[in-house]
Amino acid sequence: MQRAYLAISFSHRPVLEPVVIALRALLNGYGIELFVFTDQYLFTAEQEKHMMQQAFKEIDLSELLIAECSVKAIGVGIEAGYALGRGKQVWYIRQQNSPHSTTLSGAAHKHFIYRDVEDIISQIRKELHTRV
């Protein structure tokens, strides 16, 4: 099974739950596991080095990184940059009414700007369908 790493703001993760649930279901249907680091690990501030080492290991195990940029988060940018440096595909996604990240958008392979959950699922489904 392929694996997609979802880079997402830790503090805004609960707000984006509907997007995560829908992405997980969609990707599973295409044989792709969605890995959400913030759901699997919890670190203290003093464990920052270990946290990033573990995040990099998880990215290395993934073929794709999806950067959810509806809320700007430095960690998402670092994870995306690491993935790009490792030759991974990076997809930039954000809600239509969210600020644009020129840096991450400029580096990403694919861009998905969405109105709501149904819209992001429709866009990514079309992308996945072209890859099959």
Buried (B, 14 or more C-beta within 10 A) or exposed (E): EEBBBBBBBEEBBEEBEEBBEBBBEBBEEBEBBBBBBBEEEEBEEEEEEEBBEBBBEBBEEBEBBBBBBBBBBEBBBBBBBBBBEEEBBBBBBBBEEBEEBEEBBEBBEBBBBBEEBEBBBBBBBEEBEEEE
